[in-house]
């Protein structure tokens, strides 16, 4: 038995290329700059939870956009009717429509024809070629509104324009390496690395920045054509609705300082704007002039003399930062519609550095624990498995670099878990080879048979885990997607490192050493083989205990219930670090006095770190922002040494979507497992797997309720991973049962199940131990960001191991016995039917002719 030289060469090239691509991730920047340009320089991008920064999701306000478009349409409708000498009695806005009442109904057709010219042709989609306006006439009344396709087109155009405006605003304030991209139909994701002020970001990105210049009403009273607006101090101004000059005419805006050294914003118009500004100021000397930004008066100076230079200044209670923000917004231009911040996550640079350090410690310790365990299990052959494991880790980072993935803290957890799952294939193969060797097969025969019989089990096990990862990627967001990507890449790469590479290497070692028999001996003598434990005798006990635990878990879910994180209930969550031990009582007393509703505090990690949670505030995003500002100010007031290292603000819309996506993902994953097991095995196997999954998931939910761990997006990732892992564990036992059913057709099903469990017992113990060891350091040192994943997964591994033996197998036994009894009953029924048919029943009867 020899390896193909081309195969060995190909594998060597893959490993060397992977090493070169992954190498820059281990080099400091100073060394990376000195290596030759022809070598790879790309590194895995770090997520905001690792390097610090702000993550915001903004949504186009469809109602505000439609309102703006209708206001514009209202003016255009009046203009076009006036130009064509069509006399309307009234042109008014009614909800989301413009209603035109004609003085002469006979002009209705002409009016409809002219009003339809105001529409734009939709250029893409199923409504391409149609107008975005719907114009209908009823006698002398004409109704104009946007069609559903027109509204969708308006939103689409607004998102595209907003992307460009946001890019320009971010560029104006000099943020390095921003991520600005569209997500979904009406949302924009903005990620800004580095230390950012969240309130300033909200103002910079969420403000429409629609500036306009208006005259004030002389009588100071509200009425037709007059709107009462306020400034930051609460002063009211009667502003004429007519726009004298729009902000579109601004050519520049800069920050300067007045004679008292207070920040002001100076602006300059383009040539047309400068001419118009000169005319207005010349005609209105002595009258007040309002500068309005997003329906708020910035200033209302009195025109002392004509201003012909085309420039002016805006004064107010500006700080340097707020003046810079306003200038940046004016230079970048106005947004086409209001953008609402529906999700905000901010991580301080210090917290990101801590996360990297904890993630590295947990990953290294997890790798060492798994490698030591494998060495104990397989002795010198364990060295080969550990080399494969090291190559697996290197190739995972090279794959992350190649695909341009972003590594998050949950992503590190995915790499660590991938190490544990990659060992699963090594254990399956080594245990199969040991089994074939005990049957007396030669070294090459044991290798060939061991790999061949383990291969289908490895494929089935990895497919179930990949299904869970794919669903997690589809329904997840942010760091959770990073976890799905790293876990999926790890599973795919393990097929090369743990199967292909190990096979070629084992064959080469065996050939060079001229080994006749392949003995894979443990470092410490231990033999769980040749056991004859009658597991099915305890089936009623196992099912009863499992059912009672699941019922208890449901009771815990009802009361006291889950500790829902900010992802699912919305609101505000802050991570706060103090120099001395945090006095929770003092903080609780101060924060509860802010009038923000329930404010909960919780210590985590050490006595210097705490989580502050505030309920969702009534009054929209502005109220959320104001609450964040209040909380930060009060925290610093209570303890001047305290710093806010991270902030999450989730609106009600996003929290509802995340909760629904979490439920849906678990249900779809379970159904996908059901159909896969049904396809690969038979329906009794699928039913046994799905019932066991339900019991396993309920226990995991009960564990969350009992421990009070945050139930958030990371928790959903843990549940989905547990679903994949649980089915993976059952696939190994099922595969051996199916194999034994074919070999021992006359053996009772109960004995086949007991025999199969005993034969796979060592593998189950070993793989569950390696997965548990890989996650244990992450559960201990991973911190709050991954504790909702690592701790429940460690618990879930133990539950999955027990359920494979005491739940899935008894259900299969029950269904198998029922099917055999049913088949015998059907056969007996058919035999009885044959006996009562007379011998000549099949002959045609003779009739009298």
N, C-alpha and C positions, 0 to 999 in steps of 0.2 A: 504494500500500500504506500504510494508515493504522492507527494504534492506536485501540482503543476508549477513549473518555474515561473510561468507568466502570472499565476495566481499569487504566488509569494511576492513577486515584484509589484503587482498591483496593490496588494495590502500594504506593503512597505511604503509605497509612494503616498497612499492615502494617509497613513499615520504621520509621515514626515511633513506633508502639506498641512495637516491639521495642527501639528506642533508649531510650524512657522506662523500660521494664521492666529493661533491662540497666544503666541509668545508676547506680542505687544501689551497684552492685558496684565502681564506680570512685571513689566518694565516701568520704572519711574520716567516722567517726562524728559528729564535731562539725558538719560541714556537713549530714549526713543528718538530724540533729535539727532543723535550721532550715528545711528545705524544707516546703512546705505539706502538710497531712495527706492531701489528696485525690490527691496524686501517689504513685506506687509507692515503697515503702520496703523491700521484701523483697530480701534478698541471697542469693546462693548459699551454702549451708552448706559449710564446709570440713571435710574428713575429718580423722580423728585424726592421720594422717601429715603433715598440714599445720599443724595448730594444737597438736598434742601432746595426750596423754591416754592412757587405757587402754581396751583392747578385750578383753573376756572372753566366752567361750562356756561356759555351764554346762549340764550334763546331769543330769537326774533319775536317781538310782541306783535302777533298777527292783528290783534284788534287795533293797536296804535298805528300800524302800517296802513290798514284799511282806512282808518280815520284820516290820516294824512293824504292818502290818495284821493279820498272823497272830497276833501277840502279843496284840493287842486282841481278836481273834476268839476266842482261847483263853479269855480271862477271861469273855467274853460267853457262850460255850458252857457253861462251868461254871455261870454264874449262871442261865441259862434252864432248864437241866436241874434245878438245885436248886429253883427256884421251882415246877416242875411235878412235883416228887417223883419224878423219874426218876433211879435210882441207877446211876451209871457206875462201872465198876471202875477206869478210868483215862481221862483226857483229856490227850493229849500231842501235841506238835508233831512231825511226821515230815517233814523236808525242807520242801516247800512245801504241806503239807497238815496238817490237824488230824485226828487219829484218835481216835474215841470208842469205847471198849469197854464194853458194857453188862453189868451184873450179871444182868439178866433180858432175854434176847433177845426176849421177847414184847412188850417196850416199844419195839421198834425203830421201828415205824410212827409212834408218838406222838413219839418222839425226833426222827425225821426231819422231821415236821411242825413241831415247835418250832424246830429248828435252821434250817430254811429261812426262818423269820421274821427271822433275823439278816441276811439279804441285803438289798441295796438294788436298786431297780428302775433299770435303765439307761434314761436319758431321751432319748438321741439315737443316731444311727447305725443300721446295719442290724440291730443287736441291741436296738433300743429296745423297752421293755416287758418284757424278760427280766430275771431276777435275775443279779446279778454273782457269785453263789455256785453252785458245783456240789456237791450233796449226794447221795452214793450210799451204799446200805446193802448189807452182805453178812452176813446173819445178825445176830449181836450186835455187829458192827463197822461203824461209820459213818465215812465219809471226807468231810471238808469241805475244799474248796479254791476258789480263785478261778478262774472260767472265763477263757479268753483274752480275751473281750470285757470281762470284769470287770477284768482286769489293765490292759487298755488304758484303760478308764474311770478306774481309780485313778490311772494315770499322767497322764491328761488333767486330772483334778481337781487333782492335785499340782502340775502346771505352772501352772495358773490361780492356785492359792493362793500358790505361790512367787513369781509375778510381783508380787502385792500386797505380800508380805512384803519382797521386795527393794526395791520402790519406797519402802516406809516406812523401811527401813534407810538407803537412799541419802539420803532426805530428812532423816533424823536427823543425818547428818554434814555436810549443807549443800553438796552438790555441785550446781553450776549446770548447767542444760541437759543432764541425763542422757538417754541413749537406752536404754530397757529394753523389749524386745519378744520375742515368742515366735518361734522358728524351728523348723520341723519339728514332729514329734510330741512330742518330749521334751526340747527344748533351749531355752535362754533366752540372748539376746544382751544384753550390758550394755556400753555405751560411755560412758565418763566423761571429758569434756574437762578439760584442765588437769593440773597436776603432781599425780600420785597415787603413793602407796607401794604397789607391786603386792602385797607380802606382806600388808599391812594390808587391801587389797581382797579378797584371797583369804580371809582370816579373816572379814571382814565379810559377804561374799556366800556363801561356801561352807560356813560353819559352820551346822549345823542349829539350834544355840542352844536345844536342848531341855533346860530346867532342871527338876530335881526335887530333893526333899528326902527323905533316907532316914535311918533309924537304923542304927548299926553293930552287928554281931553281938557279943554279949558274950564268946564264947569265942575270938574272933579267928581262927577257922578257916573255910576254905571248906567248903561243904556244900550240901545242898538248900536253895534259897531264898537263898543267899548268893553274891555275886559279888565277886571280888577286883579292885579298881580302884586306879589309881595317880594321883598328882598330878604337877605339873610337875617336882618334885624327885626323882621316882622312888619316893616312899614308898607303900607298899601299905596298903589299907584293906579290911576285910571288910564290904562294904555289903550290907544286906538288900535283896532285890529289890522288896519291897513299897514302893510310892511313898506317902509320908505326905502330901505336898502337891506338886502339879504346878506348873510355871512358868506355867500358864494363869491362876493366881490372882494373879499379879503385876499391880499397877496402875501402878507407876512404878519407874524405876531411874535413879539419878543418880551422878555422880562427886563424891566429897568427899575430904577428907584427914583422917587420924587425928592423934593427938597428936604423933607423930613426923614429921608432914608427908609421910607416904607415901600414895599414891593408894589409895582404897578405893571400892567400889561399894555405895551404900546402896540398899535396895529397900523397897517397901511393898506389902502385900497388899490385895486388895479385902475387903469385909466378911466374906464367907464364909471366905476364906483366913485373915484375921486371927483369926477365932474358932477355926478348926482349928489354927492355929499356937500360939495360947494354950493350947489343950487339950494339945497334944503336949508343949510345953515344961513345962507344969505336971506332966505325968505322968512326965517323964523327966529331972528335975533330977539332975545329976551324971553323966549319960550323954553320950557323944559323938554329934554330929549331923552328917551329911555333906551338903554342898551339891554336887550333881553337875551338870555341864554336858557333854552329849554324851559320856557314859560316862567322864568324867574328873573326879576330885575336885578342886573348887576350894578348899575348906577344910573342915575337920572340927572345929569348936570343941566344947568341952564346955559343956552347958547349966548355967549357974550358978544361974539363977533363972527363974521363969516370965516369958515375954515377952508382955505383953498389949496392947502398943501397935500390933501389926500391922506392925512394921517391923524391919529388921535390916541387917547389912552383911556384905559379902564382902571379906575381906582376902587378900592374897597378894603375890607379887612382881610387882605391876603397874607398868607405866610409865603416864604420863598418857594416851598414845595408846591403849594396850591397854585401859585402864580405860574410856575413852570408847567404844571399839569394843564392849566387852562390854555397857555400859549401853545403847548404841544397839540392839544385838541383842535385849536383854531387853525393851526398850520396844516394838520392832517385832513381837515374838512369834517363836515357833519356826517353822522351815520344816517342811512336812509330810513331807519326806524329805530325805535327804542329797543335796546338789548337788556334782557333781564338775567342777572346772575342767579342760576338755579342750583349751582353746586360750586363750592369753594373749598379747597384743601391747601393748607400752607404748612410747610415743614421747615423749621429752622436749620441752619447749617450745622449747628452743634448736634442736634438730634439726628441729622443725616449721617454725620461722622460716627456717632455712637452706633447707629444701625449697621453701618459697614463693619465696624469692629466686632459687634456681636454676631453678625452674620458669618464673618470669616472664622471666628472662634468656633461657632457651632458647626460650621461646615467641616473644618479641619478635624475637630474632635469626633464628629460623626463618621468621617472617612476612616480615621484611625481605629475607632471601635469596631466598625464593620470589617476592616482589613485584619485586625487581630483575631476576631471571631472566625473568619474564614481560614486563617492560618492554623488555628487550633483544630478546626474541623477536618482540614484536608492536608495538613503537614506541608511537605515540599510542593505538592500540586496546588496548594493554596496560594503559593507565591505567584504562579501563573494566573490564577483568578484575580489576585490583587493587581498584577501588572495590567490585566485587561480592564480592571476597574479604574486604574489611573489613566489609561488611554481613553476610557469612556469619558472621564471628567474633562480631559484636555479637548477631545473632539466636541463635547457639548459646548464648551466656550468658543471653539472655532466656528461651530455652526451658528451660535448666537451672534458672533461677529459678522459672519457672511450674510445672514438674513437681515442684519441691521436691527435686531431686537433690542429692547430696553430691559435692563436687568433691574428688578425691584427686590425688596426684601422678601415678599412671597415668592419671587422668582428664585432667590437663593434657596428657599425652602423646597422649591420644585427640583432644583439641582441635587439637594441632599436626599430627598425622597427618591429621585431617579437613581442615585447610587444604591439605595436599598432595593429598588425594584430590579436593577441590572444584575445584582447578585442572585436574584431569584432564578435566572436562566442558568447561571453557573451551578447553583445547587441542584437544579433539576437534572442537568447533564451529568454531574459527578455522581449523584445518587443512582441514576440509570446505569452508568458505567460500573459502579460498585455492584449493582444487582446482577448485571450480565456476567461480571467476573465471578460472583458467587455461584453462578450456574455452570462455571467451568469453561467459559469462552476465552479464546486467546486475546492478546492485547488489542490487535487491530479489529478483531470481530466485536470486542466489547465497545471500542470507540465508535465503530460504524453503527452498531445497533443502538447504543446509548444515545448518540446524537439524533438518529433517525426517529426514535420513539419519543424523545423529549421535544422534538421540533414542533410537532402539531400542538402540544400542550403549551409551549412557549408562545406560539402564534396566537392561540385562543386567549391566553392570559393577557398578552400585550394588547390585543384588539379591544378587550373590554375596558382596559385602562385608557386606551386612545379614544374610545367613544366618550368616556367621561371627560377627558381633556378637551375634545372638540366641542362638546356641549358647554363646557365651562368657558371656553374662548368665545363662543357665539353669544352667550348670555351675560358674561362677565364684563367688567370694565376696569381700566387702569391697571393697578398692580396685580389684580386677580388674573387678568389676561396674561400678564408676564409669567405667573405661575403655570398657567395652562401651556404656554409656549415651551418653557423649559422642561416641563414634565414630558410633553409629547416628543420633543427632540431627544430627550434622554432615553425614552422607550425605543425610538427608532434606531438610535445609535447603538443601543445595547444588543440589537440583532446582529450588528457587525462585530462588536468587541467581544461579547459573551458567547457568541455562536461561531461566526465565521473565523475570526482571529484565533480563538481558543482551539478550535478544531484543527486548523492548519498547524498551530504550534504543538499541540499534543501529538499529532501524527509525526511531525519532524523529530520531536524528542524521543518518541518511542522507536522510530526507525534508527536514529543515530545511536541510541543505547542498546539497540537490538533486544528489546524487552519482549519476552514471551507472554508474560502475564502482567496486566496493569493493576497493581494494588495501590489504591488511594487510601492511605492510612492516616488516621487523625494524629495530631501531635500529642493529645492526651487520650488514652484509650477510653472509648465510649461507644457502646453498641445498642442503639434502639431497634435493631433489626430482629427479624424472626420472632416478633411478638405475636401473640394470639389473643389479644384483648377482645372480648365480646362487647363491643360498644353498643350494639343494638339492644342489649339487655337493659341499658340505662336510658332507652329512648323516651319512655314515658316521663321519667324524672327530668331529663334534659328539656323536653318540650314544655313541661309544666313550669319549671323554673324560668325558662325564657319567656313564657307567656306572662307569668306574674311580674317579671322585671319590666316587660313592655307595658303592662297595665299600670304599674307604678310610675313609669316614665310619662305616660299620658296624663296621669293624675298630677304629676309635677309640672307638666306643660300647662295644665289648667290653673293650678295654684302651687307655688307662687308665680309660675310662668317664666318666660324667657327674659333675660336682660337684653332687650333689643338695643343695638347700637344706633348711632346717629344715622347710619346708612338707611335704616328701615323706618325709624320714627321721625326723622327730620330733626332740625334744631341745630344746636351749637355744641361742639366739643372742643375743649382746649387741653393741651398738655402744658403743665406748669412745673418749672424747676426752681427750687429755692436753695439758698446757700446752707441754711440750717434745716433741721427737721421741720417739715411743714405742720403748722398748728391747724388741723382740719376744723376744729370747733370755731376758731377765730375767723377763718376764711368763710365757713358756712354762715356764720352770723352776719358778716359783712355783705356777702353776695346775695343772701336771701332778702336783704333790705333794699335791693335795687328795684323791686317791683317787676321783675322779669318772670314771675311764676316760680315753679319748682326749679331749684338749682341743686344738683347732686354732686357730691365730691367723693373721690375714691383714690386711695393710695395704690401705687403699683411700682414694682421694681425695688425701690428703696424709699426711705422716709423723706427724701428730698424731692420726690416726684409725685405729682397727683394729676388726676383727670378731673376737669370741671365740665359738667354737662348742664345745659340750659334748654328748656323746652322750646318748641317752635313758637316764634313770636307772631302775634296777629299784626297785620298791616303790611304784609309783603316784604320784599327784599330790603327796602329802606329800614324797616323795623329791625330786621336781622342785623344789618350793618350797625345800626345804632346800639343794639344790644351787645355786639362784640366790643365796640368801643367802650361802653360802660363797664363791661366785665374786666377788660384789660386795665382800665384806669383804677378800678376798685382793688384789683389784685396787687398792683404796684403800691397803692395807698396802704393796704394792709401790711405788705411786706416789701419794702423798697428793693430788696435783693432778688425778688422773684422775677423770672423771665418766662414769657410765653414761647415755648419751643415749637408748638404746632397748633393749627386751628383747622377744624372742619366745620363747614356750614352747609347744610343740606336742606333744600326747600321741599315743600310738601309734594310737588309733582315728581321730583326725582326719587324721593323716598318711596312713594307708591309704586313707581315703575320698577325700582330695584327689588322691592318685596315681591311683586308679581313675577318678575324675571327669575328670582330665586326659587319660588315654588314651582314655576313651570320647568326650570332646568332640572330639578330633582325628579319630577314626574317623567319628563321626556327621557332622561338618562335611564331610569328604571325600566321604562317600556322598551328602550333600545336594547338593554341587556336581555330582557325577556325574549325579544324576537331573535337576537343573535344566538342565545343558548338553544332556543327552539330549532333554529336553522342548523346549528352545528351538532346538536344531540337529538333529543326527542321531547315531546311536550311535558312528560312527567319531570324531566330534568329542569325545564324552564319554570314550571310551576313551583318546584322545590326552591329554585334560586330566588324567584320573586317574593315568595312568602318569607324566606329567610332575610331578604333585603329589607322588607318592611319591618321585620322585628329588629334587625340591626340598626336601621335608621331611627326607629322610635327610642331605642336605648341611647343612641347618640344625642337625640333631642333631650331625653331625660338627664343625661350627663351635663348638658349645657344649663338646664334648669337647676340642677342640684348644686353645681359649682358656681353659678352666677357669672360665668364667662360671657363676654360680649358676643351677642349673636348678630353678626354683621356679614358683609360680603365674604370676608375670609372664612367665616363659619360655613357659609354655603359651599365654598371651595373645599372645606374639610369633608362636608357631607357627600359631595359629588365624588371626591377622591376615595372616600370610604366605600361608596357604592361600587366603584371600579375595582378597588382592592378586594372587597368581599367576594365579588363574582370571580375575580382572578383566583382567589384561594379555593373556591368551589370547583372551578374548571379543572384543576389538577386532580382532585378526588373524582370528579365525574369522568374525566378522561380514563383514569385507571378502571373505574367501574365498567365503562363501555368496553374497554379492552378485555376485561375478565368475563363479561357476559358472552363475548364471542368465543373465548377459550373454554369456558366451563358452562356449556349450555344446559347440562343436567343438574348443576349445583343450585340449591335453593337461593333465592334472591338475598335473603338475610345473610347467608354465609358469604355470598359474593361481596356484599357491601362491607361486612366486617373485614374480609380479606383485603379489599381495596384500601380501606382506611389504614389498616396496619402497614400495608406496603408503602403508603405515601406519608406515614406518620413522621418519619425523620425529616422529609422535605418540608412538611408543614411547620414543624418545630423550628427548623433552621431558618426558613425564609421569614417567618413571623418574627423571629429573634433579630435577624439582620435589619428588617424594616423598622422594628422598634428601636434598635440601637442607633440607627441613622437619624431618627427623629428626636430621640431623648435629649441630646444637647440643645436642639432648637427649642424644645419645650422648656428647658431650664434657663437658657441664656438668650433666647430669641427676642425677648421683650414683648411689649403690649401689641406690637404690630402683627406678630405671628402666633401669639399664644392661643388665639381662637382657632388656629389651624393645628399647630403641633400637638397641643395637649389632648384635644378630642381625637386626633388621628392615632396617637399612642394608645388611648383607651379603645378606639375602634378596632385596632389591629388585634387586640386580645379578644374582643367580642367576635370578630370575624373568624378567628381561629377556632373558637369554641362552637360557633354556629354551624360551621362546615361539617362538624362531626355529629353534634347533638340535635341539630334542627334540619339542615338540608338532607342529610342521609335518612333520618326517620320518615320525612315526608316522601322521599323517593321510594322507600320501602312500602309505605302505605299505598301510594299510587300504583306502584308496580304490582303489589299483591292484588289490588282491586282490578287492575287491567287483566291480570292472568285469570282471576275468577270470572270476570266478565267474558273473556274469550272462551273459557271452558263452558260457561252457560250458553253462549251463542252456538258453540259447536254441538253441545248436547241437544239444543233445540232443533238444530238442523238435522241431526241424526234421527230424532223422533219424528220429524216431518217426513223424512225419507221412508221410515218404516210403515207409516199409515197410508202411503200411496200404493194402490193395487198394482200388480205387475203389468196389467194391460192398460194402465191409466194413460199411457202415452199413445195408444192405438186409436184410430178414428172409429167412431161407432157406425155400425151398419144401420141404415134406415130402410123402412119398408118402401118398396118402389111401386 
